[in-house]
Amino acid sequence: MLRINTHFVRISEVSLADIYDVIGVYVLWSGKAKTVPSYIGEGDVLSRFSSHLKKSWAARPIDGVIAFIDAPTLHKQKAYSELIEAALLAVAKNVDRYPTHNESDGKPSSALRKGLKHQDHNIRTVRIVFSGRDPLRSPSKPPMRSEKWIVLREGPDGWYIDELHWNMRVRKSERRAAL
């Protein structure tokens, strides 16, 4: 099993120096967003933020959360970021918090292939653990009291979400969404 830990902090707690040359996953809330995020993204945070601020949906004040991805290589950082983004988008869809301005569901197949490449054994389970702020709730809400997680498993028909500790009101059949 591969375990990927993510710790989300509010963007207002991060300095420009903190995000210089950093790969991460972020969730942005425009000044008009109340119940669902405006955008979930990943990548080189500084350049991505710069491009988002030019978008018509990026009404001020912008708020949000960010997690810096710790991985052994830059290649794996990028792959893990893509995987976390795709998993968050899948969960957001299941709990009715899908961002209003994402045009795609991420690149889960590519991220899994890149993230699991060159592992020392054949991994069929990925556990993404979230701590700090809940990336699918308004950044103004208090931090999570306990960790949340998403477990991805490889089955005969491909990868799917097997477990999620997000919103227990979601029916189990809906939790087993394909990636």
Disulfide bonds with the S-S distance in Angstrom:
none
